[in-house]
Amino acid sequence: MLDFSQEGVKELSSKVIFGYLAVAAFFIFIIFRLGYLQVVRGHFFWMLASEHKLKEIRIPATRGAILDRHRRVLVNNRPSLDLVVVPQYVVNKAALQKTLENLISLPMEQFESSWQVAKRLPPFYPSRIFSDISYDLAARLKVAQVTAVGEEDSWDLRGIEIVQRPLRRYPLDSTASSILGYLREISEEDLTHFQKSDPDKYWPGDLIGVAGIEKQWETVLKGEDGHQIKVVDAVGREITTPDVAYLLKKKAPLPGSHLILTIDRELQRYAEEQFQGQSGALVALDPHTGEIFSLVSLPSYDPRALSANITADFWQKLVADPRKLLLNRAVQSYPPGSTYKILTAIAALEEKVIKPEEKINCAGGLHFGGRFFHCWREGGHGLTDLRRALAESCDTYFYQVGLKLGVDRLAKYAALFGLGERTGLDLEEEKKGLIPTEAWKKKLFGQPWLPGETLSIAVGQGSVLVTPLQNALLVSSVANGGLRIRPTLLKEAGEIPSEKISVSKETLEIVRTALGDVVASPSGTAHGSRSSLVSMGGKTGTAQVISEEGRRRVGGGEQFRDHAWFVAFAPVEDPKIAVAVLVEHGGFGASAAAPIAKKVIEKFFEISKEK
């Protein structure tokens, strides 16, 4: 109920007057604020709207480093400068290109290529013209931009910027490049793929891993880019006056995570040096945990060259290079030669097709199916039991054992040891190898398996294929008492479970003892590579790449020489390391591959003592 008394009316009038005053004060504030913005700050906002713009600058994140097992650097980063073009600020493309040609002596076809890329992007997005330019060149361009202000041709440099970006640094040059991989500018296909899961993490022009660890662990190594808001003028130059300070914002980049590998940097470099220019592969690992100490593939590439500005012609020549520099031989498939006799011996003992002490006569070969299968020793080995057959690598012995087994039982034991399938290593390019069976041939060729083909398989020839990594794991399983281990290149991968292979301890002990004889016995094929520092067990292998008939038809030639193999473990009584060595077209395993394995094993124990 309203109070119309004198006191009530007086109180109501005071409230109304106060309300009017508040409203009036608000409008006065608005008028003065608009006046300030239009009169005092009007010129500033007119410039900002007409010539000045807000520009978001990406701040590239530092990629995670890759370290060896002792946390020594394999790959890290260094600062670099890129020359980029921003089409939004380019008035005359031809004039800009001519100006750059006059200022710098760099291949300008790259400008045209970058321009075509830029046309497919938003006009404000920088497109890289040259990567990793020198600081001297950057300084000359900056001076040219500054001194051109006010000159008639000053617009010719509009749209050119120099931006900082971290690039990979390889302190060991090309060492371990087959493990580490390399970076390349992201393709449109990869960009689409990555942006599906994280739209803001990858952008055109980013570098991504395309091989090795760099590829396998791309999303871990890749950091999160930051950004900074800047005010720029019509030419793209930054404005830093106090008037614009409140508009500037910055988000710091988050660096990628470091990776610690199982590789020993010193052993890796030493192992590569032992090949002395020969092509081949080596895998050295812990036979109990699967940690890889060294993984070699030679010849290889220089990752610095592949991460730089490369032309299509350069890439085509690299791909067509007969040396196959991009091929990781450690995980490619090869005929295993006599190293496969390890598996044949295990299968024969487990299937009881032969007793350890049972002897087979070797007279230099075996007549079967209308042809003569040669033993490598022309005069033969005479009466030979399993232990001696492995030590001296008697082909005739294993021909006959293979016939008793058949190809499918050989394949059964190959599968138990993981042959014919990928090992699960952190390298995408790993091959499965090939373990033939009767069904495999029937499906692929529509033909039945012939018993004579089994003779070749039993000694590691014919259609059987394994990788150096698989061979290293095979000999590891013999050395560790029958555990099938999973290899790893990542030190902090946690405990990797192993699997017990269904093979008796007695069988493995017989085979392990025979492999010790390969090196220790005077008649062993690798006796010449015995070590005075540590006991070794192993198996040599010489794998044909062409049949004898084919060799006679085409004649000689380096490309037709046999591959040389040697698999080993040491010390025999308590193995700490297992090694597989392949020398492409190296000839005999005993003379080409075994000496490399011996040196690497000795170096491993030398390094272990130092640590």
C-alpha positions in Angstrom: 0.0 0.0 0.0 1.5 3.3 -1.1 2.3 5.9 1.6 1.0 9.3 0.5 2.0 11.0 3.7 4.4 14.0 3.4 7.3 11.8 4.6 6.4 9.0 2.1 6.2 11.3 -0.9 9.5 12.8 0.1 11.2 9.4 0.3 9.8 8.3 -3.1 11.0 11.5 -4.8 14.5 10.9 -3.6 14.5 7.4 -5.1 13.3 8.6 -8.4 15.8 11.4 -8.5 18.6 8.9 -7.7 17.5 6.6 -10.5 17.5 9.4 -13.0 20.9 10.4 -12.0 22.2 6.9 -12.3 20.8 6.5 -15.8 22.1 9.9 -16.8 25.6 9.0 -15.5 25.6 5.8 -17.5 24.7 7.6 -20.7 27.3 10.3 -20.0 29.9 7.5 -19.6 28.9 5.9 -22.9 29.0 9.2 -24.7 32.5 10.1 -23.3 33.7 6.5 -24.1 32.5 6.7 -27.6 34.0 10.1 -28.0 37.3 8.8 -26.7 37.3 5.8 -29.0 36.3 7.9 -32.0 38.3 11.0 -31.4 41.3 10.0 -29.3 41.7 6.4 -30.5 39.8 6.7 -33.8 42.9 6.9 -35.9 44.4 3.8 -34.3 41.3 1.7 -34.9 40.9 3.1 -38.4 44.5 1.9 -39.2 43.8 -1.4 -37.5 40.7 -1.9 -39.7 42.2 -0.7 -42.9 45.8 -1.7 -42.9 46.6 -3.4 -39.7 45.5 -7.0 -39.0 45.7 -9.5 -36.3 47.9 -12.5 -37.3 48.3 -15.8 -35.6 51.8 -17.2 -35.7 52.4 -20.8 -35.1 55.3 -21.6 -32.8 56.7 -25.1 -33.7 57.1 -27.5 -30.9 60.5 -29.2 -30.4 60.4 -32.8 -31.4 61.4 -35.3 -28.8 65.0 -36.6 -28.8 65.9 -40.2 -29.4 68.5 -41.5 -27.0 70.5 -44.8 -26.6 70.2 -47.2 -23.7 72.7 -45.1 -21.7 70.8 -41.9 -22.5 73.4 -40.7 -25.1 72.0 -38.7 -28.0 71.2 -40.5 -31.2 69.0 -37.7 -32.6 68.1 -34.3 -31.2 67.3 -30.9 -32.5 68.9 -27.6 -33.6 67.5 -24.2 -34.5 67.0 -23.5 -38.2 65.6 -20.7 -40.3 63.1 -21.2 -43.1 62.2 -18.7 -45.9 58.4 -18.7 -46.4 56.0 -16.8 -48.6 52.5 -15.6 -47.4 50.4 -15.1 -50.6 48.1 -12.7 -48.8 50.8 -10.0 -48.8 52.2 -10.7 -52.3 51.1 -8.0 -54.8 53.3 -9.0 -57.8 54.5 -12.6 -57.8 56.8 -12.1 -60.8 58.4 -9.0 -59.3 58.9 -10.9 -56.0 60.5 -13.8 -57.7 62.8 -11.5 -59.7 63.8 -9.7 -56.5 64.6 -13.0 -54.8 66.7 -14.1 -57.8 68.7 -10.9 -57.5 69.2 -11.2 -53.8 70.0 -14.9 -53.3 71.6 -17.6 -55.4 69.3 -20.5 -54.7 67.3 -22.7 -57.2 64.2 -20.7 -57.9 62.2 -23.6 -59.3 61.6 -24.3 -55.6 59.7 -21.0 -55.4 57.3 -22.0 -58.2 56.8 -25.4 -56.5 56.1 -23.7 -53.1 53.8 -21.2 -54.8 51.7 -24.0 -56.3 51.4 -25.5 -52.8 50.5 -22.1 -51.3 47.6 -21.7 -53.8 45.9 -24.8 -52.3 46.1 -23.3 -48.8 44.4 -20.3 -47.2 46.1 -17.1 -48.4 47.3 -16.1 -44.9 49.1 -19.4 -44.4 52.9 -19.4 -44.9 54.3 -21.8 -47.5 58.0 -22.8 -47.2 60.2 -21.9 -50.1 63.6 -22.9 -48.6 64.4 -24.9 -45.5 67.4 -24.3 -43.2 68.8 -21.2 -44.9 72.0 -19.8 -43.5 72.0 -17.0 -41.0 74.0 -14.9 -43.4 71.3 -15.2 -46.1 68.6 -14.5 -43.5 70.5 -11.3 -42.5 70.8 -10.1 -46.1 67.1 -10.6 -46.6 66.2 -8.7 -43.5 68.5 -5.8 -44.4 66.9 -5.7 -47.9 63.4 -5.6 -46.4 64.4 -2.7 -44.0 66.3 -0.6 -46.5 63.6 -1.0 -49.2 61.0 0.8 -47.0 59.8 3.9 -48.9 61.5 2.8 -52.1 59.6 2.3 -55.3 60.4 -1.4 -55.4 59.7 -2.1 -51.7 56.6 -4.1 -52.5 58.7 -6.7 -54.3 59.6 -8.2 -50.9 56.1 -8.2 -49.5 55.0 -11.7 -48.5 58.4 -12.9 -47.7 59.1 -14.0 -44.1 61.9 -15.7 -42.2 60.6 -18.1 -39.5 62.5 -20.2 -36.9 61.9 -23.9 -36.7 63.7 -26.8 -34.9 65.3 -29.3 -37.2 66.7 -32.8 -36.5 70.4 -33.0 -35.6 72.3 -36.3 -36.2 75.5 -36.3 -34.2 76.5 -39.7 -35.5 75.8 -38.8 -39.2 74.3 -41.9 -40.9 74.9 -44.3 -38.1 71.8 -46.2 -37.1 69.7 -44.5 -39.8 68.0 -47.7 -40.7 66.7 -47.8 -37.1 66.0 -44.1 -36.6 64.4 -43.3 -40.0 64.0 -39.8 -41.3 61.5 -36.9 -41.6 59.8 -35.6 -44.7 57.2 -32.8 -45.3 53.8 -34.1 -44.6 51.8 -35.2 -47.6 48.1 -34.3 -48.2 47.1 -37.9 -47.6 49.0 -38.1 -44.2 47.7 -34.6 -43.2 44.1 -35.8 -43.8 44.8 -39.0 -41.8 46.3 -37.2 -38.8 43.8 -34.4 -38.7 41.0 -36.9 -38.3 42.2 -37.7 -34.8 43.6 -34.3 -33.9 42.7 -31.4 -36.2 45.0 -28.9 -34.6 48.2 -31.0 -34.2 49.3 -31.2 -37.8 49.4 -28.6 -40.5 50.7 -28.2 -44.1 54.5 -28.0 -44.1 55.0 -30.0 -40.9 57.7 -32.6 -40.9 56.7 -36.2 -39.9 58.5 -39.5 -39.6 58.3 -41.7 -42.7 60.6 -44.6 -41.7 62.0 -46.3 -38.6 61.5 -45.1 -35.1 60.6 -41.6 -36.3 57.5 -43.1 -38.1 56.6 -45.8 -35.6 56.5 -43.3 -32.7 55.5 -40.2 -34.6 52.7 -39.1 -32.3 54.8 -39.5 -29.2 57.8 -37.6 -30.6 55.6 -34.9 -32.1 54.9 -32.0 -29.6 52.1 -29.6 -29.5 52.7 -26.3 -31.3 52.1 -23.0 -29.6 50.8 -19.8 -31.1 51.2 -16.1 -30.8 48.9 -13.3 -31.9 50.6 -10.3 -33.5 49.5 -7.1 -35.2 51.0 -6.6 -38.6 50.7 -3.8 -41.2 49.7 -4.1 -44.8 53.2 -5.4 -45.8 53.0 -8.0 -43.1 55.5 -6.2 -40.8 54.9 -6.6 -37.0 53.6 -3.6 -35.1 54.9 -3.4 -31.5 53.7 0.0 -30.3 52.1 0.2 -26.8 48.7 0.7 -28.4 48.5 -2.9 -29.5 50.1 -4.6 -26.5 46.7 -5.7 -25.0 45.9 -7.5 -28.2 48.9 -9.7 -28.1 48.5 -13.2 -26.8 50.8 -16.2 -26.6 50.6 -19.9 -25.9 53.9 -21.7 -25.4 54.5 -24.9 -27.4 54.7 -28.3 -25.6 57.8 -30.3 -26.6 57.5 -33.9 -27.7 58.5 -36.8 -25.5 62.0 -38.3 -25.6 62.5 -42.0 -26.5 65.1 -44.1 -24.9 66.1 -47.0 -27.1 67.8 -50.3 -26.3 70.5 -49.6 -28.8 74.1 -49.1 -27.5 75.5 -46.2 -29.6 79.1 -47.3 -29.3 78.3 -50.9 -30.3 76.1 -49.8 -33.2 78.8 -47.7 -34.7 81.4 -50.4 -34.2 79.2 -53.0 -35.8 78.6 -50.9 -38.9 82.3 -50.3 -39.3 83.0 -54.1 -39.4 81.2 -54.5 -42.7 83.9 -52.4 -44.4 81.7 -51.3 -47.3 79.9 -54.6 -47.8 76.2 -54.8 -48.0 74.4 -56.7 -45.3 72.7 -56.8 -41.9 73.4 -57.5 -38.3 71.2 -58.0 -35.3 72.6 -58.2 -31.8 70.3 -58.7 -28.8 69.8 -59.9 -25.3 68.7 -63.6 -25.7 66.6 -63.4 -22.5 64.8 -60.0 -22.8 64.8 -59.3 -26.5 66.4 -55.9 -26.1 68.3 -55.1 -29.3 71.8 -53.8 -28.7 72.6 -53.2 -32.4 70.6 -53.4 -35.6 72.6 -52.8 -38.8 71.5 -52.4 -42.4 74.1 -51.4 -45.0 74.5 -49.5 -47.2 72.1 -46.9 -45.8 71.2 -43.3 -46.3 72.1 -39.9 -44.8 68.9 -38.8 -42.9 70.1 -35.2 -43.2 69.9 -35.3 -47.0 66.4 -36.8 -47.0 65.1 -34.2 -44.5 66.3 -31.2 -46.6 64.9 -29.6 -49.8 65.0 -32.6 -52.2 63.8 -32.6 -55.8 61.7 -35.2 -57.5 64.7 -36.1 -59.6 66.8 -36.7 -56.5 64.1 -38.9 -55.0 63.7 -41.0 -58.2 67.4 -41.6 -58.3 67.4 -42.6 -54.7 64.6 -45.1 -55.2 66.2 -46.5 -58.4 69.7 -46.8 -56.8 70.8 -50.5 -57.2 72.3 -50.4 -53.7 68.8 -50.1 -52.3 69.7 -47.5 -49.6 66.2 -47.2 -48.2 65.9 -51.0 -47.6 66.2 -52.1 -44.0 68.0 -55.4 -44.6 67.8 -56.5 -41.0 64.1 -57.1 -41.4 64.0 -58.3 -45.0 63.7 -61.9 -46.2 66.6 -64.0 -47.4 67.3 -67.8 -47.9 68.8 -68.8 -44.6 71.3 -71.4 -46.0 72.8 -73.8 -43.4 71.7 -71.8 -40.4 68.3 -73.4 -41.0 69.9 -76.8 -40.1 69.4 -75.7 -36.5 65.7 -75.9 -37.0 65.9 -79.2 -39.0 67.9 -80.8 -36.2 65.4 -79.7 -33.5 62.5 -81.0 -35.6 64.3 -84.4 -36.2 65.0 -84.9 -32.5 61.5 -83.9 -31.4 59.8 -86.1 -34.0 62.2 -88.9 -33.2 63.0 -89.6 -36.9 66.7 -89.9 -35.8 68.6 -90.5 -32.6 71.4 -88.1 -31.6 74.1 -90.8 -31.8 72.7 -92.4 -35.1 75.1 -92.0 -38.0 74.5 -91.4 -41.6 77.1 -91.8 -44.3 78.0 -88.8 -46.4 79.9 -89.7 -49.6 79.7 -86.1 -51.0 76.0 -86.0 -51.8 72.8 -87.8 -52.3 71.1 -89.2 -55.4 67.4 -88.6 -55.3 64.7 -88.2 -57.9 66.9 -88.4 -60.9 69.4 -85.8 -59.7 72.4 -85.5 -57.4 72.2 -83.2 -54.4 75.8 -82.1 -53.6 77.3 -81.8 -50.1 79.5 -78.7 -49.8 82.5 -81.1 -49.1 83.1 -82.9 -52.3 84.8 -85.9 -50.6 82.0 -86.2 -48.1 82.1 -86.4 -44.3 81.8 -90.2 -43.9 79.8 -91.6 -41.1 78.3 -88.6 -39.2 76.0 -88.2 -36.2 73.9 -85.1 -35.4 76.5 -83.3 -33.3 79.2 -83.6 -36.0 76.7 -82.9 -38.8 75.9 -79.5 -37.2 79.5 -78.7 -36.4 80.7 -79.5 -39.9 77.5 -78.5 -41.6 77.1 -81.8 -43.5 74.4 -81.3 -46.2 74.0 -85.0 -46.9 73.0 -85.7 -43.3 70.3 -83.1 -43.4 69.1 -84.1 -46.8 68.2 -87.5 -45.4 66.8 -86.1 -42.2 64.6 -83.8 -44.2 63.2 -86.6 -46.3 62.2 -88.4 -43.1 60.5 -85.3 -41.7 58.7 -83.9 -44.7 58.1 -80.3 -45.3 55.0 -79.9 -43.2 56.7 -81.1 -40.0 59.6 -78.8 -40.7 57.0 -76.0 -41.1 55.4 -77.0 -37.7 58.7 -76.3 -35.8 59.4 -73.2 -37.8 56.1 -71.8 -36.6 56.9 -72.7 -33.0 60.0 -70.5 -33.2 58.2 -67.7 -34.9 59.5 -68.1 -38.4 57.1 -67.1 -41.2 55.5 -64.3 -39.2 56.4 -60.8 -38.0 58.2 -60.6 -34.7 56.4 -57.5 -33.5 59.4 -55.2 -33.6 58.9 -51.4 -33.6 59.6 -51.2 -37.3 56.8 -51.1 -39.8 58.9 -52.3 -42.7 59.5 -55.8 -41.1 58.8 -58.7 -43.5 57.3 -62.1 -42.5 59.7 -64.4 -44.4 58.3 -67.6 -45.9 57.9 -71.1 -44.5 56.6 -73.4 -47.3 54.2 -76.2 -46.9 52.4 -78.6 -49.2 49.2 -76.6 -49.0 51.1 -73.3 -49.7 52.5 -74.7 -53.0 49.1 -76.1 -54.0 47.4 -72.9 -53.4 50.0 -70.7 -55.1 51.0 -72.8 -58.0 48.3 -75.4 -58.2 50.9 -78.2 -58.1 51.7 -80.9 -55.5 54.8 -80.8 -53.3 57.7 -82.9 -54.5 59.8 -84.8 -52.0 63.0 -83.5 -53.7 62.0 -80.0 -52.7 62.1 -81.0 -49.1 65.8 -81.7 -49.4 66.5 -78.1 -50.3 64.3 -76.8 -47.5 66.1 -78.9 -44.9 69.3 -77.1 -45.6 67.8 -73.6 -45.9 67.5 -73.4 -49.7 64.5 -73.5 -52.1 61.6 -71.3 -51.2 62.3 -70.9 -47.5 63.0 -67.3 -46.4 63.9 -65.7 -43.0 65.0 -62.3 -41.9 68.3 -61.6 -40.0 66.1 -60.6 -37.0 64.2 -63.9 -37.1 67.5 -65.8 -37.3 68.8 -63.9 -34.2 65.6 -64.9 -32.3 66.0 -68.5 -33.4 69.5 -68.8 -32.0 68.3 -66.9 -28.9 65.7 -69.5 -28.2 68.3 -72.3 -28.4 70.6 -70.3 -26.1 68.0 -69.4 -23.5 66.6 -72.8 -23.1 63.5 -72.7 -25.2 61.9 -69.2 -24.7 60.4 -67.4 -27.6 61.1 -63.8 -26.9 59.7 -60.6 -28.5 62.4 -58.2 -29.7 62.2 -54.5 -28.8 64.0 -51.3 -29.6 62.3 -49.3 -26.8 64.1 -49.4 -23.5 61.2 -48.4 -21.3 58.7 -50.7 -22.9 58.1 -52.5 -19.6 58.4 -56.2 -19.1 57.8 -58.0 -22.4 56.4 -61.5 -21.8 58.1 -64.5 -23.3 56.6 -67.8 -24.4 57.8 -71.3 -23.6 58.3 -73.3 -26.8 57.1 -76.9 -26.8 60.5 -78.4 -27.3 62.3 -80.6 -24.7 65.3 -79.4 -22.7 67.2 -82.5 -23.9 66.8 -81.5 -27.6 67.9 -78.0 -27.0 70.9 -79.1 -24.9 72.0 -81.4 -27.7 71.7 -78.7 -30.3 73.3 -76.1 -28.1 76.3 -78.3 -27.5 76.7 -79.0 -31.2 76.6 -75.2 -31.9 79.4 -74.8 -29.4 81.4 -77.4 -31.5 80.9 -75.2 -34.6 83.3 -72.7 -33.1 85.3 -74.8 -30.5 86.0 -78.0 -32.5 89.0 -77.9 -34.9 86.7 -79.4 -37.6 83.9 -76.9 -36.9 83.1 -74.5 -39.8 83.6 -71.4 -37.6 86.7 -72.6 -35.8 88.7 -69.8 -37.4 86.5 -67.2 -35.7 86.9 -68.6 -32.1 87.6 -66.0 -29.5 90.2 -66.0 -26.8 88.1 -63.7 -24.7 84.7 -65.5 -24.6 83.2 -68.9 -25.5 80.9 -68.8 -28.5 78.3 -71.1 -30.1 77.0 -70.6 -33.6 76.2 -71.8 -37.0 77.5 -70.8 -40.4 75.4 -70.6 -43.5 76.1 -70.1 -47.2 72.9 -69.4 -49.1 72.6 -69.6 -52.9 70.9 -66.8 -54.7 70.8 -68.7 -58.0 70.9 -72.5 -58.7 74.0 -74.2 -60.0 72.4 -74.7 -63.4 71.4 -71.0 -63.5 75.0 -70.0 -62.5 76.4 -72.0 -65.3 73.9 -70.4 -67.7 74.5 -66.8 -66.8 78.2 -67.1 -65.8 79.8 -65.2 -62.9 79.1 -61.9 -61.4 79.0 -60.3 -58.0 75.2 -60.4 -57.9 75.2 -64.2 -58.3 77.6 -64.9 -55.4 76.1 -66.7 -52.4 75.0 -64.8 -49.3 77.1 -65.4 -46.1 75.4 -66.1 -42.8 76.5 -66.6 -39.2 74.3 -66.8 -36.1 75.9 -67.0 -32.7 75.5 -66.6 -28.9 78.0 -66.0 -26.1 79.2 -67.2 -23.6 78.0 -70.7 -24.3 77.5 -71.6 -20.6 75.5 -68.4 -19.8 74.5 -66.5 -22.9 74.4 -62.7 -22.6 74.2 -61.8 -26.3 72.9 -63.4 -29.5 73.9 -62.2 -33.0 72.9 -62.8 -36.6 75.1 -61.6 -39.4 74.3 -61.5 -43.1 76.7 -60.4 -45.7 75.0 -60.1 -49.1 77.0 -61.9 -51.8 79.7 -62.4 -49.3 80.4 -66.1 -50.2 81.1 -68.4 -47.3 79.6 -67.7 -44.0 82.7 -68.9 -42.2 85.0 -66.4 -43.9 82.7 -63.4 -44.5 80.1 -63.3 -41.7 81.6 -65.2 -38.7 84.5 -62.8 -38.2 82.1 -59.8 -38.0 80.0 -61.6 -35.3 83.2 -62.5 -33.3 84.4 -58.8 -33.3 80.9 -57.5 -32.3 80.6 -60.0 -29.5 84.0 -59.2 -28.1 83.2 -55.5 -28.4 80.0 -56.1 -26.5 81.8 -57.6 -23.5 84.5 -54.9 -23.6 81.8 -52.2 -23.4 79.9 -54.1 -20.7 83.1 -54.2 -18.5 83.5 -50.4 -19.0 79.9 -49.8 -17.9 
